[in-house]
Amino acid sequence: MDNLGLIITTLGALLLVGLVGDLASRRLPVPRVTLLIVFGVVIGPILGAMPEQAEDWYPFVSDLALLMVGFLLGGKLSRKTLREVGRHVVVISLFEVAGVCLCVLFGLLAAGVKVEIALLLAGIAPASAPAAVTNVVQELKARGRYTDTLLGIVAIDDAWGLIVFSVLLASVQVVAGGADGGAVEALLRGGRELGGAILLGLVVGVPAALLTGRLQPGEPTQAEALGVVLLAGGAAIWLEVSFLLTAMVVGATIVNLARHHDRPFVEIENIEWPFMVLFFILAGASLHVEQLMHVGLIGVAYIFLRAVGLVLGAFAGGSVSGAEPRVRRWMGLAIMPQAGVALGMALVAGNSFPELRDTLLPLVIGSTVVFELLGPALTRMAILRAGEGRRESGG
Protein backbone atom coordinates (compact mmCIF):
# COMPACT_ATOMS: atom_id res chain seq x y z
CA MET A 1 0.00 0.00 0.00
CA ASP A 2 1.49 3.35 -1.01
CA ASN A 3 1.67 6.27 1.42
CA LEU A 4 -1.47 8.00 0.18
CA GLY A 5 -3.54 4.84 0.45
CA LEU A 6 -2.10 4.15 3.90
CA ILE A 7 -2.93 7.65 5.10
CA ILE A 8 -6.51 7.56 3.81
CA THR A 9 -7.16 4.05 5.16
CA THR A 10 -5.71 4.87 8.58
CA LEU A 11 -7.64 8.12 8.94
CA GLY A 12 -10.87 6.36 8.01
CA ALA A 13 -10.22 3.61 10.54
CA LEU A 14 -9.41 6.15 13.28
CA LEU A 15 -12.66 8.04 12.64
CA LEU A 16 -14.60 4.78 13.00
CA VAL A 17 -12.70 4.03 16.21
CA GLY A 18 -13.76 7.47 17.38
CA LEU A 19 -17.38 6.56 16.66
CA VAL A 20 -16.99 3.46 18.85
CA GLY A 21 -15.53 5.64 21.61
CA ASP A 22 -18.43 8.08 21.33
CA LEU A 23 -20.98 5.27 21.61
CA ALA A 24 -19.13 3.62 24.50
CA SER A 25 -18.95 6.88 26.46
CA ARG A 26 -22.76 7.01 26.48
CA ARG A 27 -22.83 3.76 28.46
CA LEU A 28 -19.78 4.28 30.69
CA PRO A 29 -19.08 6.94 33.34
CA VAL A 30 -15.94 7.93 31.42
CA PRO A 31 -15.49 11.03 29.20
CA ARG A 32 -15.14 10.24 25.51
CA VAL A 33 -11.92 12.29 25.50
CA THR A 34 -10.33 9.81 27.91
CA LEU A 35 -11.66 6.83 25.93
CA LEU A 36 -10.23 8.21 22.68
CA ILE A 37 -6.84 8.80 24.29
CA VAL A 38 -6.88 5.28 25.77
CA PHE A 39 -7.78 3.86 22.34
CA GLY A 40 -4.80 5.75 20.94
CA VAL A 41 -2.51 4.34 23.63
CA VAL A 42 -3.72 0.81 22.85
CA ILE A 43 -3.35 1.25 19.09
CA GLY A 44 0.02 2.96 19.34
CA PRO A 45 2.37 2.21 22.27
CA ILE A 46 0.74 -1.10 23.31
CA LEU A 47 -0.12 -2.86 20.01
CA GLY A 48 2.21 -0.89 17.75
CA ALA A 49 -0.50 -0.85 15.06
CA MET A 50 -0.13 2.83 14.19
CA PRO A 51 1.89 3.50 11.01
CA GLU A 52 5.23 5.18 11.57
CA GLN A 53 4.07 8.09 9.42
CA ALA A 54 1.43 8.95 12.06
CA GLU A 55 4.03 10.90 14.02
CA ASP A 56 4.30 13.23 11.04
CA TRP A 57 0.52 13.72 10.85
CA TYR A 58 -0.01 14.58 14.50
CA PRO A 59 1.44 18.14 14.48
CA PHE A 60 -0.79 19.12 11.55
CA VAL A 61 -3.95 17.54 13.00
CA SER A 62 -3.13 18.93 16.45
CA ASP A 63 -2.63 22.50 15.23
CA LEU A 64 -5.78 22.39 13.10
CA ALA A 65 -7.92 21.06 15.95
CA LEU A 66 -6.52 23.58 18.44
CA LEU A 67 -7.16 26.42 15.99
CA MET A 68 -10.84 25.49 15.93
CA VAL A 69 -10.90 25.15 19.72
CA GLY A 70 -9.27 28.56 20.14
CA PHE A 71 -11.72 30.18 17.71
CA LEU A 72 -14.73 28.67 19.50
CA LEU A 73 -13.34 29.66 22.92
CA GLY A 74 -12.93 33.22 21.68
CA GLY A 75 -16.57 33.10 20.64
CA LYS A 76 -17.49 32.61 24.30
CA LEU A 77 -15.96 36.00 25.18
CA SER A 78 -18.86 38.17 24.06
CA ARG A 79 -19.57 41.45 25.84
CA LYS A 80 -22.75 39.97 27.29
CA THR A 81 -20.96 36.94 28.70
CA LEU A 82 -18.06 39.02 30.01
CA ARG A 83 -20.46 41.37 31.77
CA GLU A 84 -21.98 38.38 33.52
CA VAL A 85 -18.85 36.38 34.37
CA GLY A 86 -15.92 38.53 33.23
CA ARG A 87 -14.77 39.63 36.66
CA HIS A 88 -14.91 36.07 37.95
CA VAL A 89 -13.03 34.77 34.90
CA VAL A 90 -10.17 37.25 35.18
CA VAL A 91 -9.77 37.06 38.96
CA ILE A 92 -10.07 33.27 39.20
CA SER A 93 -7.67 32.70 36.31
CA LEU A 94 -5.08 35.07 37.80
CA PHE A 95 -5.33 33.48 41.25
CA GLU A 96 -5.29 30.00 39.76
CA VAL A 97 -2.14 30.68 37.71
CA ALA A 98 -0.43 32.38 40.67
CA GLY A 99 -1.56 29.64 43.05
CA VAL A 100 -0.27 26.74 40.97
CA CYS A 101 3.03 28.53 40.23
CA LEU A 102 3.73 29.33 43.88
CA CYS A 103 2.58 25.93 45.11
CA VAL A 104 4.79 24.02 42.64
CA LEU A 105 7.78 26.34 43.11
CA PHE A 106 7.93 26.40 46.89
CA GLY A 107 6.77 22.81 47.27
CA LEU A 108 9.55 21.50 45.02
CA LEU A 109 12.15 23.76 46.64
CA ALA A 110 11.09 22.45 50.05
CA ALA A 111 11.55 18.92 48.70
CA GLY A 112 15.14 19.73 47.74
CA VAL A 113 14.66 20.00 43.97
CA LYS A 114 17.21 22.13 42.09
CA VAL A 115 16.04 25.73 41.82
CA GLU A 116 16.32 25.69 37.98
CA ILE A 117 14.04 22.64 37.69
CA ALA A 118 11.60 24.06 40.25
CA LEU A 119 11.35 27.37 38.37
CA LEU A 120 10.79 25.68 35.01
CA LEU A 121 8.14 23.30 36.35
CA ALA A 122 6.40 26.23 38.07
CA GLY A 123 6.29 27.97 34.69
CA ILE A 124 4.91 24.89 32.92
CA ALA A 125 2.33 23.97 35.58
CA PRO A 126 -0.37 26.56 34.68
CA ALA A 127 -0.63 25.30 31.08
CA SER A 128 -4.03 23.73 30.45
CA ALA A 129 -5.77 21.69 27.76
CA PRO A 130 -8.58 23.77 26.25
CA ALA A 131 -9.49 21.02 23.77
CA ALA A 132 -10.15 18.44 26.49
CA VAL A 133 -12.17 20.81 28.68
CA THR A 134 -14.23 22.14 25.76
CA ASN A 135 -14.99 18.64 24.53
CA VAL A 136 -16.23 17.48 27.92
CA VAL A 137 -18.50 20.55 28.05
CA GLN A 138 -19.88 19.72 24.60
CA GLU A 139 -20.32 16.06 25.51
CA LEU A 140 -22.35 16.92 28.61
CA LYS A 141 -24.26 19.70 26.79
CA ALA A 142 -23.43 21.86 29.80
CA ARG A 143 -24.93 25.36 29.96
CA GLY A 144 -24.96 28.03 32.63
CA ARG A 145 -22.88 30.50 34.62
CA TYR A 146 -20.43 27.86 35.89
CA THR A 147 -19.79 26.54 32.37
CA ASP A 148 -19.38 30.05 30.93
CA THR A 149 -16.87 30.85 33.67
CA LEU A 150 -14.99 27.61 33.03
CA LEU A 151 -14.75 28.23 29.28
CA GLY A 152 -13.67 31.81 29.86
CA ILE A 153 -10.91 30.66 32.21
CA VAL A 154 -9.49 28.04 29.83
CA ALA A 155 -9.71 30.61 27.03
CA ILE A 156 -7.26 32.96 28.76
CA ASP A 157 -5.32 30.55 30.99
CA ASP A 158 -2.65 29.82 28.42
CA ALA A 159 -2.17 33.55 27.77
CA TRP A 160 -1.30 34.14 31.43
CA GLY A 161 0.69 30.91 31.39
CA LEU A 162 2.84 32.07 28.47
CA ILE A 163 3.63 35.31 30.30
CA VAL A 164 4.57 33.50 33.50
CA PHE A 165 6.61 30.90 31.62
CA SER A 166 8.55 33.62 29.77
CA VAL A 167 9.34 35.40 33.05
CA LEU A 168 10.43 32.21 34.83
CA LEU A 169 12.47 31.05 31.83
CA ALA A 170 14.32 34.37 32.02
CA SER A 171 14.74 33.87 35.77
CA VAL A 172 16.36 30.48 35.20
CA GLN A 173 18.79 32.07 32.76
CA VAL A 174 19.75 34.55 35.48
CA VAL A 175 20.12 31.80 38.09
CA ALA A 176 22.14 29.65 35.68
CA GLY A 177 24.51 32.54 35.04
CA GLY A 178 23.28 33.21 31.54
CA ALA A 179 22.09 36.75 32.17
CA ASP A 180 24.24 38.22 29.41
CA GLY A 181 21.21 39.36 27.46
CA GLY A 182 19.51 35.97 27.69
CA ALA A 183 16.93 37.10 30.27
CA VAL A 184 15.99 40.18 28.29
CA GLU A 185 15.81 38.11 25.11
CA ALA A 186 13.44 35.61 26.76
CA LEU A 187 11.16 38.39 28.01
CA LEU A 188 11.15 40.09 24.62
CA ARG A 189 10.37 36.76 22.93
CA GLY A 190 7.43 36.18 25.27
CA GLY A 191 6.13 39.72 24.78
CA ARG A 192 6.46 39.42 21.03
CA GLU A 193 4.61 36.11 20.97
CA LEU A 194 1.70 37.44 23.03
CA GLY A 195 1.53 40.94 21.57
CA GLY A 196 1.96 39.65 18.05
CA ALA A 197 -0.84 37.13 18.54
CA ILE A 198 -3.24 39.80 19.78
CA LEU A 199 -2.33 42.20 16.95
CA LEU A 200 -2.63 39.48 14.29
CA GLY A 201 -5.96 38.35 15.73
CA LEU A 202 -7.29 41.89 15.39
CA VAL A 203 -5.87 42.32 11.88
CA VAL A 204 -7.68 39.17 10.72
CA GLY A 205 -10.69 39.43 13.02
CA VAL A 206 -11.88 42.99 12.33
CA PRO A 207 -12.28 42.58 8.52
CA ALA A 208 -13.76 39.11 9.07
CA ALA A 209 -16.29 40.57 11.50
CA LEU A 210 -17.31 43.23 8.99
CA LEU A 211 -17.76 40.65 6.21
CA THR A 212 -19.36 37.86 8.28
CA GLY A 213 -23.08 37.54 7.75
CA ARG A 214 -23.11 39.10 4.29
CA LEU A 215 -23.14 35.60 2.78
CA GLN A 216 -26.13 33.29 2.96
CA PRO A 217 -25.96 30.52 5.59
CA GLY A 218 -24.70 27.15 4.41
CA GLU A 219 -21.68 26.12 2.42
CA PRO A 220 -20.42 29.65 1.60
CA THR A 221 -20.48 30.59 5.30
CA GLN A 222 -18.71 27.34 6.18
CA ALA A 223 -15.94 28.09 3.68
CA GLU A 224 -15.73 31.65 4.98
CA ALA A 225 -15.41 30.56 8.62
CA LEU A 226 -12.86 27.83 7.92
CA GLY A 227 -10.90 30.16 5.66
CA VAL A 228 -10.65 32.81 8.39
CA VAL A 229 -9.51 30.26 10.98
CA LEU A 230 -6.88 28.74 8.68
CA LEU A 231 -5.64 32.15 7.52
CA ALA A 232 -5.20 33.36 11.10
CA GLY A 233 -3.56 30.13 12.27
CA GLY A 234 -1.22 29.82 9.31
CA ALA A 235 -0.11 33.44 9.62
CA ALA A 236 0.49 32.97 13.37
CA ILE A 237 2.67 29.90 12.81
CA TRP A 238 4.55 31.66 10.01
CA LEU A 239 5.15 34.73 12.17
CA GLU A 240 6.03 32.53 15.19
CA VAL A 241 3.38 33.92 17.52
CA SER A 242 0.84 31.98 19.60
CA PHE A 243 -1.64 30.50 17.11
CA LEU A 244 -4.00 29.47 19.92
CA LEU A 245 -4.20 33.03 21.28
CA THR A 246 -4.52 34.41 17.73
CA ALA A 247 -7.52 32.16 17.06
CA MET A 248 -9.09 33.22 20.38
CA VAL A 249 -8.70 36.92 19.52
CA VAL A 250 -10.24 36.35 16.07
CA GLY A 251 -13.20 34.57 17.64
CA ALA A 252 -13.65 37.24 20.33
CA THR A 253 -13.45 40.01 17.73
CA ILE A 254 -16.06 38.42 15.48
CA VAL A 255 -18.49 37.62 18.29
CA ASN A 256 -18.38 41.24 19.47
CA LEU A 257 -18.34 43.08 16.13
CA ALA A 258 -20.15 40.94 13.56
CA ARG A 259 -23.80 41.50 12.64
CA HIS A 260 -24.55 37.76 12.54
CA HIS A 261 -21.86 36.63 14.91
CA ASP A 262 -23.28 33.17 15.57
CA ARG A 263 -22.97 31.83 12.01
CA PRO A 264 -19.18 31.26 11.85
CA PHE A 265 -19.15 29.49 15.20
CA VAL A 266 -22.03 27.20 14.24
CA GLU A 267 -20.25 26.28 11.01
CA ILE A 268 -16.96 25.50 12.79
CA GLU A 269 -18.82 23.44 15.41
CA ASN A 270 -20.40 21.44 12.57
CA ILE A 271 -17.02 20.33 11.19
CA GLU A 272 -14.91 20.29 14.37
CA TRP A 273 -15.64 16.83 15.76
CA PRO A 274 -13.87 14.63 13.15
CA PHE A 275 -10.69 16.67 13.67
CA MET A 276 -11.06 16.31 17.44
CA VAL A 277 -11.40 12.52 17.10
CA LEU A 278 -8.13 12.36 15.17
CA PHE A 279 -6.51 14.82 17.59
CA PHE A 280 -7.24 12.78 20.73
CA ILE A 281 -6.52 9.35 19.23
CA LEU A 282 -3.23 10.51 17.74
CA ALA A 283 -2.42 12.23 21.04
CA GLY A 284 -2.83 8.90 22.81
CA ALA A 285 -0.83 7.08 20.13
CA SER A 286 2.03 9.57 20.54
CA LEU A 287 2.16 9.36 24.34
CA HIS A 288 5.36 7.85 25.68
CA VAL A 289 3.70 5.73 28.35
CA GLU A 290 7.06 4.22 29.30
CA GLN A 291 8.08 7.66 30.55
CA LEU A 292 5.80 7.09 33.52
CA MET A 293 8.52 4.80 34.85
CA HIS A 294 10.90 7.76 34.94
CA VAL A 295 8.62 10.22 36.73
CA GLY A 296 9.97 9.31 40.17
CA LEU A 297 9.37 11.19 43.40
CA ILE A 298 9.87 14.60 41.79
CA GLY A 299 7.18 13.82 39.25
CA VAL A 300 4.77 12.54 41.90
CA ALA A 301 5.40 15.69 43.94
CA TYR A 302 4.85 17.88 40.86
CA ILE A 303 1.54 16.15 40.00
CA PHE A 304 0.31 16.53 43.59
CA LEU A 305 1.45 20.15 43.93
CA ARG A 306 -0.09 21.16 40.59
CA ALA A 307 -3.45 19.66 41.58
CA VAL A 308 -3.39 21.34 45.00
CA GLY A 309 -2.31 24.67 43.49
CA LEU A 310 -5.14 24.66 40.96
CA VAL A 311 -7.80 23.83 43.55
CA LEU A 312 -6.57 26.35 46.14
CA GLY A 313 -5.91 29.09 43.57
CA ALA A 314 -9.33 28.73 41.97
CA PHE A 315 -11.01 28.68 45.38
CA ALA A 316 -9.16 31.81 46.49
CA GLY A 317 -9.94 33.61 43.23
CA GLY A 318 -13.59 32.64 43.45
CA SER A 319 -13.77 33.91 47.02
CA VAL A 320 -12.12 37.25 46.20
CA SER A 321 -14.32 37.80 43.11
CA GLY A 322 -17.51 36.86 44.96
CA ALA A 323 -18.26 33.86 42.75
CA GLU A 324 -20.96 31.36 43.67
CA PRO A 325 -19.96 28.58 46.12
CA ARG A 326 -20.20 25.92 43.39
CA VAL A 327 -17.78 27.91 41.22
CA ARG A 328 -15.28 28.25 44.07
CA ARG A 329 -15.62 24.61 45.07
CA TRP A 330 -15.45 22.85 41.69
CA MET A 331 -13.48 25.10 39.34
CA GLY A 332 -10.04 23.81 40.32
CA LEU A 333 -10.85 20.22 39.41
CA ALA A 334 -12.44 21.25 36.11
CA ILE A 335 -9.22 22.87 34.80
CA MET A 336 -6.99 19.93 35.68
CA PRO A 337 -6.33 18.55 32.13
CA GLN A 338 -2.92 19.38 30.65
CA ALA A 339 -1.56 18.52 27.22
CA GLY A 340 0.28 19.97 24.25
CA VAL A 341 1.01 23.47 25.53
CA ALA A 342 2.89 22.02 28.51
CA LEU A 343 4.93 19.75 26.24
CA GLY A 344 5.72 22.70 24.01
CA MET A 345 6.95 24.69 26.98
CA ALA A 346 9.07 21.75 28.12
CA LEU A 347 10.67 21.50 24.68
CA VAL A 348 11.45 25.23 24.69
CA ALA A 349 12.98 24.92 28.16
CA GLY A 350 14.94 21.84 27.12
CA ASN A 351 16.34 23.65 24.10
CA SER A 352 17.30 26.63 26.27
CA PHE A 353 18.96 24.43 28.91
CA PRO A 354 20.27 21.22 27.29
CA GLU A 355 21.83 20.12 30.57
CA LEU A 356 18.33 19.96 32.15
CA ARG A 357 16.60 18.27 29.22
CA ASP A 358 17.04 14.66 30.38
CA THR A 359 15.47 15.51 33.74
CA LEU A 360 12.76 17.87 32.57
CA LEU A 361 11.31 16.19 29.46
CA PRO A 362 10.60 12.70 30.89
CA LEU A 363 9.06 14.30 33.97
CA VAL A 364 6.74 16.62 32.02
CA ILE A 365 5.82 13.91 29.50
CA GLY A 366 5.02 11.45 32.28
CA SER A 367 2.94 13.93 34.28
CA THR A 368 1.12 15.00 31.12
CA VAL A 369 0.09 11.38 30.52
CA VAL A 370 -1.47 11.37 34.00
CA PHE A 371 -3.30 14.68 33.54
CA GLU A 372 -4.37 13.81 29.98
CA LEU A 373 -5.95 10.54 31.11
CA LEU A 374 -7.42 11.57 34.48
CA GLY A 375 -8.06 15.27 33.83
CA PRO A 376 -11.15 14.93 31.59
CA ALA A 377 -12.79 12.63 34.15
CA LEU A 378 -12.25 15.27 36.84
CA THR A 379 -13.64 17.96 34.52
CA ARG A 380 -16.72 15.84 33.91
CA MET A 381 -17.21 15.22 37.63
CA ALA A 382 -16.81 18.92 38.46
CA ILE A 383 -19.39 20.03 35.84
CA LEU A 384 -21.89 17.44 37.05
CA ARG A 385 -21.35 18.41 40.70
CA ALA A 386 -21.87 22.05 39.73
CA GLY A 387 -25.25 21.00 38.35
CA GLU A 388 -24.81 22.03 34.72
CA GLY A 389 -24.22 18.75 32.87
CA ARG A 390 -26.54 16.07 31.57
CA ARG A 391 -25.46 12.67 32.86
CA GLU A 392 -27.31 10.79 30.17
CA SER A 393 -25.28 12.51 27.42
CA GLY A 394 -22.03 11.20 28.74
CA GLY A 395 -23.11 7.83 29.95
N, C-alpha and C positions, 0 to 999 in steps of 0.2 A: 504494500500500500504506500503510495507516494505521500509526501508531507501534507499536501492539500487535502487529500482524502482522509488522512489520519486526523487532521485538525477538525474537519467537519464532522466526522464520525464521533470523535471524542466529545466535542461540544454538545452534539445531540444527545449522547448518552448521559452526560452530566446534567443536562436540563431535565431529562427523564428521572434521574436520581433525585434531583431537586423536587420534582413532583411527588415522588415517594415520601421524601422528608416532610413536605407540606401536609400530605395526608396523614402521616404518622403523628405529626405534632398535634393534630386535632383529637387524637385518642390517648396521648401521653401528656403528663404534666411537665413537659420539657419544651423550651422555646425552639422553633424551627431553625433559628440561627445556630444554636448549639448542635442540633441534629445534623445540619448541613456540614458544619465543621468536623463533627465526628465522622460522618461519611467520607469527607476528604481525607482525614487521618487514616481511615481504614483502607481507602483506595490507594493512597500514596505511601506513607511511611510503613504501614503494616503489610499490605499485600504487594506493594511495588507495581501496581497495575497502571499507574499514570505514566503516559509517555514522557520521555526525557524533555521533549520540547515544551512541556507544560510550564516549566520554570520560566521560559521566555514569554509565555502568554500572560502570566499572572500580573506583571507590572502594568500592562496595557488594560486588562480587565479591571484591575484594582483602581487605577486612576480614573477610568471611565465611570465606574460605579460610584466612587467617592465624589466625582464632579456632580453627579445627579443628586447624591445625598446632600452635598453642600448647597446646591441650588434650592432644593426643597426646604432645607433648614432655614435658609435666608428668607424664604417665603413665609415662615412663621413669625418673622420680625416685623409685622405690620404695625403702624402707629396705634391702631386699636388694641392689639395684643400687648404692645409695650406699655401702653397706658395702664392696662390691667395688671400686668405681671412684671413690667420692666424693672422696677426698683428691686423686686425680689430676685430677678434673674441676675442683675449686675452684682448686688451685694452678696448673694449666695455663692456665685461663681468666684468672686474675689476671695471670699473667706475660705471657700473649698480649696482653691489653688494654693493660697497661703498656708492653710492648715496642713495639706498633704506634704508641701515642701518642707515646712518646719518639722513636722512629725518624722518624716523620713530622714532629714538631715541630722537632727539632734539624737534621734533614736539610734541611727547607725554609728554616729560618733561615740555615743555612750557604750556601744557594743565593741568599740575598738577598731572600727573600719577606717581605712586610710581616708584622710580628709578629701583627697581628689575624687575617690570613688563615691563617697557620701554626697559630695556636691553634685556630681553628675547624675546620680540616681535621684536626688532631690529635684533636679531639673527635668528629668524624664517622667517622674511619677505623676504629674498632673495630666499628662496626655491621655485622651479618652478615645472611645471608638464610636463616633457618631452613627456609623452605618448599623452597628449592632443595636444600639439604643433605639434608633428610628424604626428599625425593622420590627422590634418587639412591640413598639407602640402601634405600628400598623397591623401587626398580627392580632393584637388584643382589641383593635378598633377603639383605643382609649381616647377619650375626649374630656376636656375640663381644665380647670385652673392648674391643677397639679401637673397634668401632661404638658400644657403650654409652658409652664415654668421649666419643666425638665428639658423640653426641646430647645427652649431659649438658652439654657445653661450649656447643653452640649454644642449649641451653635457657636458660642463664643469661648468655650473652654480652651480650645486649642490655640486661639489667638493669645489669650493670657499665657498659656503654656509656652508658646514660642518666645514670648518676651522674657519670661522667667528663665527658660533654658538658655537663651542668648546671654543673659546676665551671669548666670552661674557658670556657663562655659568660659566666659571671660574671666570669672573669678578663679577658676581652676588654672587658667593660663598664668595668672598672677601668682598663685600658690606654687605652681610648678616652676616658677622662675622664668616664664616666657612672656614677661610683660613688655618686651621691647616692641610695642606696637600691636602685639597679638590681641590684647584685651580690647583695645579700641577697635581693631579690625572686626572682632567678633560682635561687638555691640553695633557697629555700623552695618554689618551683614544682617543682623537680626532686624534692625530698623528698616533697612532697605527691603527685606523680604515682606515685612508687615505693611509698611507704607506703600510699597509698590503694588501689593495685592489689593489694598483699598483703592488706590488710584486707578488701577486697571479695571477693577470691578465697576467703578463709576463710569469710566470711559466706555465700557461695553454696555453697562446697565442702563444709563440714561437714554441713549438712542433706542435701545431695545424697548424701554418702557414707553417711549413716544410712539413707536411703531406697533407694539403689541395691541391686538384687538382690532386692527384695521383689516385683518384678513378674516374670512369666514371660518368658523370652527371646523375641525376635522383635520384632514391630512395636511393642508397648507400650514395650519397652526402648529401641528406636530413637528413639521420640518423646521419651522421658524424657531420653536422652543429648543429643539435639539441642536440646531445650528448655533444659537446664541451660547448654549452651554459649552459646546465643543470649541467654539471660537475663543471664549473666555479662558477655558482650561488649557487649550493649546498655547495661547499667548502667554499664560502664566508660567507654564513649564519652559517655554522658550526663553522668557525673560528671567527665569530662575527666581520667581516669587511664589508664595504659598498659593497653590491652585485651589485648595479647599477654601481658604479665606476669600479668594477672588470669586469663586462660585457663590459663596454666601452673600457677598456684597451685591453681586448681580441680582440674586433672588430678592434680597431686601429692597434694592432700588426699584425693581419692577413691581413688587407688591405694594409699594408706597406711591409710585408715580403713574402706573399704567391705568388706563380707563377700564380695561377688562382684565384686571390683574390675575384672576383665577385661571384663565385659560392655559397659559404656559405650564403652570404647576400641575393641572389636571393631565395635560398631555405627557409630561415627563413621568408622572405617577403611572400612567398607562403602559409605559414601555420600560419602567425601571426594574421590575421584578426579575425578568430573565438574567439581566446583568448581575443582580444581587445574588442569584442562585450560583452563577459561575464564580462570583467574587468569594463567597463563603466556602464553597467546596474547594476551590483552588487555594484559599487561605489555609484550610485544614491540610490539604495535600502538601503544602510547602512548609508546614510546621516541622521543626526539628525536635520531635518528641524526645529523642535521646538526650537532648540538652537538659531535660528535667533532672537527669542524674548528676549534673554538674552545678545545680543551683546551690546546694549546700546550705549552711546555717545563715550566711549572708542573704541568700535569696529568700529563705523562709522569713527572715526578719524583715526584709524589704516588702514582701507580700503582705505580711501582717501590719506593718507600719503604714503602708499605702492605704489599706482598707480602713484602719483606724483614723487616719488623717482625713480621708474623704468623709467619713461619717461625722466626725467631730466638727470639721470645717463647715460642712453643709448645715449641721444643726446650729452652730454659732451664727452663721450668716442668716439663716432663717429666723433666728431669735432677734437679731439686730434689726432686720428688715420688717419685722412684724408679720412674717408669713404664718399661714395656718399651721396648727400642730402637725397635721399629716404631712405637710411639706417639710417641716423641720425633721420629723421623725424618719421619713422614708426616702428623702432625696439622696442621701449619701450612698445607700445601697444601689439606687437606680443608675448611678453614673460610674459604677465599678468596672464595666468592660474596658479593655485596653487592647490596642492592636497596632496597625501599621505606623501611625505617627510616632509611637514610642520606639519602634524598631528603627525608623528613620533617624530619630534623634540619637539612638545608640550608635548607628553607623557614622553619623557626623562626629560624635564624640570619639569613636574609635579611630577615625581618620585623623582627628586633631591630636590624639594622644595614643600613638601606636603601642606604647609600652603598657597601656591599660586595656587594650583591646581584648586580650585573651581572658581577662577577668570580667570585663563589662558585658561583652556580647552574649556569652552563654547565659549569664545571669538574667539579662533583660529578655532574651529569647525564651528561657525557661519560665520566667514569671509571666510573660505574655501568653504563653500556652495556658497557664492556669486561669488568668483573667479572661482569656478569649473563650474558654470552655465553661467556666462557672459564672462569669459576669452576666451574660444574657438571662440566666436563670434567676439571678438576684434582681435584675431589672424587672423581670416579669413579676416576681413576688412583690416587689415594692409597689408597682403600679396597681396590682390587685389589692394589696393592703390599703392603698390610698383610696380605693373605691372607684377607680375610673377605667377598669378593664373588664372585658367580657370573658369569663372563664371558658365558656363553650367555644369561643373562637380559637383558643389556643390549646384545647384539649380538656 
